[in-house]
Amino acid sequence: MEKGNHNKKRKLVNILYQTVAIIENVYWKEFGLLVFVWVSFPALQIGKENYTTTCPTFYWALNLLQGISSLLLTSWFAAL
């Protein structure tokens, strides 16, 4: 009788600690969005600092774009 219980426990432990490949364990949609944020914010900062002066319209458009994108992405993550 004890041997049957031991086998059941072993099967349960194997199910609980089953290894899964990283490819199957990644939420690709969220990961892609995270990579987009990591790339877009520094790109906007570099574009703002290197290719504009302080007052032109393009400078303020980049500032506005960065603010809007941060608000949209934050609200989208909050909705998840």
C-alpha angles and dihedrals in degrees: 000000000000091000091058092052091047091054091049091051091048091051090049092050090049091052093048095048098039111145119235127197116250091238090062094043099055122095095223097191093055092041091053091050091049091051089048090054092046091052101037100051096053089042090054091047093049091046091048095048101038105035105035140051122226102269112034122110092248090060092054092043090057091048091050092046091053092049094047093047092050092050094047095047093045092051091046091053091046090054092055 
